[in-house]
Structures are given as structure tokens and as C-alpha cells.
Amino acid sequence: MVENPYLKVDKKIVSEVYTSSEPMDNLKVLCDVYDSRFPGTKGDLGSVKWMVKKLKRNGLKNAHYETYTIPGWKRGPAQLRVTSPIKKRFEVISLPHGLGGEIEGKLVYLGDGAIDDYEKRKDEIDGNVVLVTSRNPMGMQRFLHRSEKYMRSVFAGAKGWIFMNHYPAYGPPTGGISPVVPAVGISYEDGSYLVRLTERSDEATVKIKTTDTNYDLETYNVICDVEPDDPVDDEYVVVGSHYDGHDISQGAVDPASGAVTVMEIARTLNKVKKKLKRRVRCICFGAEEIGLYGSYNYVAMHENEMDKVRFMLNLDSGGRAGKKGVTFHDFPELEPLLKQWAAEMNAEMPSDQRVSPYSDHWPFFLKSVPCGSGGDPEARRTRTGRGYGHTKYDTVDKVEQGYLRLAAANYARFLFRIANVEEWPARRKTPEEIQEFIKKQGYDKTIQLAEEVKNYVRTWDEIHPETQAWLDRKSAW
């Protein structure tokens, strides 16, 4: 049996977590009272003020929120109609940051949207409307994000875009894009109807109408610190999750289960802060779903502190079903330490190595902060998409209290050890190494694609003011 040097601390944390319903209680408030917490809605600032008040009530005296301005978006009604060879209307939703407008064209089905298809079928796509599924194409070594499928469609000349859920019975999916052409999400069932239509007719045409608005707005990050009585140095550890869901949904699993786990970690670590050697900063980021704006703004506003951040743990959707391990973001030297600590804690915490640029760890990674994400690496290997995530069915009833407790218990103890260990083996990457890593993973092509699309759009005779604002915006990468 492995000796546990923090047995008393672990018992205190675990007993606090498993004798309290705090995370589930908080989840119900965030989702049932404040709904999606989408930037610009009443529930955004309301939930932020409530979280700060709740954290203070739990002993986190320095709990506060920071305000920043982002490119916001307001949803309007959306329509999709088949205009030929039949007449038919479908239930759809517009995609965040999409452009309000009306477009009619031939329907071009690209299946899962493999990268080669956009170039091969460019003549078909040009001037028409692309339909593509949310599933990752076969053979891809990396995740082909929705926004990249959209960009590749636009670059091939698409004037409209339809994003089809590849999961049955979950309705139309949502997800951020860019304000270039009108774009909508459609259910698996209605999308399948359109696919069959293209199989029967080479000249099926559709009309998309969206009425959305892009505008600047203020949103927030909620921040609190678990302060040791006598810190050994000025290094600190960050744990975070975004709190904003998409406006069509409560976003209970993604992300609120992670946000309430962060709040519970703050509460329980505060109970053992006398044994803590370094500060643990707990953050609930805003505006992740439409561009990681919360974490990018935190890093920018605290740039002079980044060399003091020992580790950043991202708990986006942290309370979903599954084991509570850690996916390190290209820091293999940390896996032996996790294995040792998991044995001490008598906890099952699998690990692996993988990094994606589509969640709040990414801005920290770009600043050389060692980081990782919570979750079940084994389940991630077999998942093919979001399921009910990013749909209206991501509701409180999908979250189980047992998984919230497991997440809080595992990650609070893990973070305590990161804050206390004297020899921290994580090596900070140089800017050159980070750029080489991005290139190796193929993300440099994603960055290049965004610039190519912008240059292509700049050649248009008429550019919508909201599109021009997007063109003028500097990339965070």
C-alpha cells in the first residue's frame, strides 16, 4: 500500500465533498434560475453576481469578477426552405456569430466534410449552399472543428451553410462560426431528408434567411483565490471552467457541471488552506463558446503573472459521466507524478497526452503555462461528437451528483498536491517550441486558412459592415 503524506487533508476534502449537495444545488441555480448564461443575456451578469456572492459566503473573501468587451451576437428567427423541386420548410437555428441575411442556391451535400472535398468539389460549391454533418471525417488524426468546415466551405465559394447534427433525436446543433455568410443548424432527421433530396435531384435548391446581429458587449470572469496562511513563494495554480452555455440551452453538462466543480474545489480547499503552500486561483470564464474570450482576456489582463502560474487545469464539462483523470497538453513528464498521487489518494485517475485549441486551456498553453484538462481519456477515444451537447437537451437532468462529487474530490486533492510539491517537473516550452508543436499538430493550417478566407472575402465587391468588423479584428493566435 502506498503511503499517503496528506491522508488527513484527503479525508477532510472527501468528507466535505461527499456529505454536501453543494455542487448539485449550485448547478440547479445556475441552470434553472440563470438559464444559459450566454453573453449579453440577463442570466450572464445575474449568474456572475450570484457566483461571487456564493463564493464569499463559502469563505472566499476575495471573490470578484472582471469585466471585458467582446464581439457579441444576438439571435433572431431563422428559416430554411426547399424551393425546388418541391416546397418544404424546416425548423432550424442560426449559428452564433453568423451573418444575418438571405441566400438561395443549389444544395451541395459534403457528408462529414473531409478536407479534400472542398477543393475537389469547388465548382459545385461556388455560389451555392453547403450541407455538412457534425461528425469528424474518417481518417482524421485531429478533430476537424465546425468552424474549420465552415471556413473551408466559404473559401470554396459557399454563400450559405447548413450544419447537420449527426446524432438522432437531439434537434439542431449550435456552435460559433464567423459573420461571413448565413448559416444554420439542422437536426439529423431533417438533414437526412435533405440528403435524400440531393440523391433524387441534381438541382435541389434551398433558401436560408437569418436575422442575427453582431455587436460589442461586456461580459465577465469570476475569480477567487484560496490563499495559504504562509505561502512559500509567489507561484500559483489555476483551475477553471467556463460558465457560459449556448443561448438555446441550459448548458448543464457543458459547461456548468465544470463551473460548479470549480466552485466546490474552492470551497473544499479553503477548508484545508492551513496546509496549503501555494495559492490556488479558481476561475469561471465567460464567453468560451463563441471564441475563448474569457480565457484570452484573463491571460491578457494578467500577462505579467503567467510565469508564476505553475499549472492550469481546465474543467470544461468537468462533471460529465466518466472517470476523473487528466489529459495533459503535451507534458509527459507529469504523468508519473499523477500516477504516484492517484495511488496515494486511492483514486482512479487515467491520463494521456493530447491538446486541442478549442477550450480555455489554449491561451495558457500559448503563454508556456503547463496545462491539462479533466475528464475521462478512455471515453474521449471512443466519443465521435457532442451528443446532446450544444443542443437544447443539455439540461440539469443529464448531470448526476455522483460524478460532480467524484470530480470535486479527485481534482481538489490533485490541485492541493500541485500547489504543495517542492520539485515541479513541468518544463515550460519556448515560443519556438510552441509554434513547432502547433505546426506538427496541423493547427498552423487552421490559422493559415483563417487568413486565406479573410483575404478572399476582402476581394468581394460588397462586404457587410459586420463582416468588415470581423476582417479588421486581430487574431488572438
RAWO-V894761 format. One record per backbone hydrogen bond with DSSP energy under -1.0 kcal/mol. CO is the residue of the C=O (numbers start at 0). NH is the residue of the N-H. E is the energy in kcal/mol with one decimal. If there is no record, write none. Layout:
BEGIN
CO,NH,E ; CO,NH,E
END
This chain:
BEGIN
3,6,-1.1 ; 5,9,-3.0 ; 6,10,-2.5 ; 7,11,-2.0 ; 8,12,-2.6 ; 9,13,-3.1 ; 10,14,-2.3 ; 11,15,-2.1 ; 12,16,-2.5 ; 13,17,-2.9 ; 16,19,-1.1 ; 20,24,-2.7 ; 21,25,-2.8 ; 22,26,-2.4 ; 23,27,-2.2 ; 24,28,-1.6 ; 25,29,-2.8 ; 26,30,-2.5 ; 27,31,-2.6 ; 28,32,-1.8 ; 28,33,-1.4 ; 33,36,-1.3 ; 35,244,-3.3 ; 37,40,-2.3 ; 40,43,-1.3 ; 41,45,-1.7 ; 42,46,-1.9 ; 43,47,-1.9 ; 44,48,-2.5 ; 45,49,-1.9 ; 46,50,-2.8 ; 47,51,-2.3 ; 48,52,-2.2 ; 49,53,-2.7 ; 50,54,-2.7 ; 51,55,-2.3 ; 52,56,-2.2 ; 53,57,-1.3 ; 54,59,-2.5 ; 55,58,-1.9 ; 58,60,-1.5 ; 59,62,-1.8 ; 63,222,-3.0 ; 65,220,-1.9 ; 67,218,-2.4 ; 69,216,-2.2 ; 71,214,-1.3 ; 73,212,-2.2 ; 78,208,-2.3 ; 79,89,-2.5 ; 80,206,-2.8 ; 81,87,-1.5 ; 83,204,-2.6 ; 87,81,-3.5 ; 92,184,-3.4 ; 94,97,-2.3 ; 95,176,-2.4 ; 100,209,-3.0 ; 102,207,-2.9 ; 104,205,-2.6 ; 105,128,-2.7 ; 107,130,-2.8 ; 109,112,-2.2 ; 110,132,-2.8 ; 113,116,-1.4 ; 115,119,-2.3 ; 116,120,-2.3 ; 118,121,-1.2 ; 120,124,-2.3 ; 121,125,-2.5 ; 124,127,-2.8 ; 127,158,-2.9 ; 127,159,-1.1 ; 128,107,-3.0 ; 129,161,-2.9 ; 130,109,-2.8 ; 131,163,-3.0 ; 136,139,-1.4 ; 142,144,-1.1 ; 144,148,-1.9 ; 145,149,-2.3 ; 146,150,-2.3 ; 147,151,-2.7 ; 148,152,-1.8 ; 149,153,-2.5 ; 150,154,-2.7 ; 151,155,-1.2 ; 152,157,-2.5 ; 153,156,-1.8 ; 156,126,-2.9 ; 159,129,-2.1 ; 160,183,-2.2 ; 161,131,-2.3 ; 162,185,-2.6 ; 163,133,-1.7 ; 177,179,-2.1 ; 181,160,-1.6 ; 182,94,-1.6 ; 183,162,-3.1 ; 184,92,-1.6 ; 185,164,-2.4 ; 186,190,-2.6 ; 187,191,-2.5 ; 188,192,-1.5 ; 189,193,-1.9 ; 190,194,-2.2 ; 191,195,-2.4 ; 192,196,-2.0 ; 193,197,-2.1 ; 194,198,-1.4 ; 195,199,-1.3 ; 196,200,-1.9 ; 203,106,-3.1 ; 204,82,-2.3 ; 204,83,-1.3 ; 205,104,-2.2 ; 206,80,-2.3 ; 207,102,-2.4 ; 208,78,-2.7 ; 209,100,-1.1 ; 212,73,-2.8 ; 214,71,-2.6 ; 216,69,-2.8 ; 218,67,-2.0 ; 220,65,-2.5 ; 221,283,-2.5 ; 222,63,-2.4 ; 223,281,-2.9 ; 225,279,-1.8 ; 235,309,-3.0 ; 236,280,-3.6 ; 237,312,-2.7 ; 238,282,-2.5 ; 239,314,-3.7 ; 240,284,-1.5 ; 245,248,-2.0 ; 250,255,-2.3 ; 251,256,-1.5 ; 254,257,-2.4 ; 254,258,-1.5 ; 255,259,-2.6 ; 257,261,-2.2 ; 258,262,-2.0 ; 259,263,-2.0 ; 260,264,-2.4 ; 261,265,-2.2 ; 262,266,-2.0 ; 263,267,-2.7 ; 264,268,-2.7 ; 265,269,-1.6 ; 268,271,-1.2 ; 271,274,-1.9 ; 276,231,-2.2 ; 278,236,-2.2 ; 279,225,-2.8 ; 280,238,-2.4 ; 281,223,-1.9 ; 282,240,-1.6 ; 283,221,-2.6 ; 284,242,-2.7 ; 285,293,-1.2 ; 286,292,-2.0 ; 287,290,-2.0 ; 287,291,-2.1 ; 291,295,-2.4 ; 292,296,-2.3 ; 293,297,-2.2 ; 294,298,-2.5 ; 295,299,-2.2 ; 296,300,-2.7 ; 297,301,-1.5 ; 301,304,-2.2 ; 302,305,-1.2 ; 304,307,-2.7 ; 305,308,-1.0 ; 307,235,-2.6 ; 310,237,-2.9 ; 311,371,-2.1 ; 312,239,-2.5 ; 313,373,-2.6 ; 314,317,-2.4 ; 316,319,-1.8 ; 324,374,-1.5 ; 325,351,-1.1 ; 326,372,-2.3 ; 327,329,-1.5 ; 327,353,-2.2 ; 330,333,-2.1 ; 331,334,-1.3 ; 333,337,-2.1 ; 334,338,-2.5 ; 335,339,-2.2 ; 336,340,-2.6 ; 337,341,-3.0 ; 338,342,-1.6 ; 339,343,-2.0 ; 340,344,-2.6 ; 341,346,-2.7 ; 349,325,-2.0 ; 351,327,-2.4 ; 358,361,-2.0 ; 360,364,-2.5 ; 361,365,-2.4 ; 363,368,-2.3 ; 364,367,-1.8 ; 369,311,-1.9 ; 370,328,-2.4 ; 371,313,-2.7 ; 372,326,-3.2 ; 374,324,-2.8 ; 375,379,-2.1 ; 376,380,-1.1 ; 378,382,-1.3 ; 385,388,-2.1 ; 387,390,-1.3 ; 389,173,-2.0 ; 390,393,-1.4 ; 392,394,-1.8 ; 393,251,-1.7 ; 394,397,-2.4 ; 395,398,-2.1 ; 399,403,-1.5 ; 400,404,-2.5 ; 401,405,-2.3 ; 402,406,-2.3 ; 403,407,-2.3 ; 404,408,-2.8 ; 405,409,-2.5 ; 406,410,-2.5 ; 407,411,-2.0 ; 408,412,-1.4 ; 409,413,-2.0 ; 410,414,-2.6 ; 411,415,-2.0 ; 412,416,-1.8 ; 413,417,-1.9 ; 414,418,-2.5 ; 415,419,-1.2 ; 416,420,-2.5 ; 429,433,-2.3 ; 430,434,-2.2 ; 431,435,-2.1 ; 432,436,-2.4 ; 433,437,-2.5 ; 434,438,-2.1 ; 435,439,-2.5 ; 436,440,-2.3 ; 437,442,-1.7 ; 437,443,-1.0 ; 442,446,-2.1 ; 443,447,-2.7 ; 444,448,-2.6 ; 445,449,-2.0 ; 446,450,-1.7 ; 447,451,-2.5 ; 448,452,-2.7 ; 449,453,-2.1 ; 450,454,-2.5 ; 451,455,-2.2 ; 452,456,-2.8 ; 453,457,-2.0 ; 455,458,-1.3 ; 456,459,-1.9 ; 463,467,-2.6 ; 464,468,-2.1 ; 465,469,-1.5 ; 466,470,-2.4 ; 467,471,-2.0
END
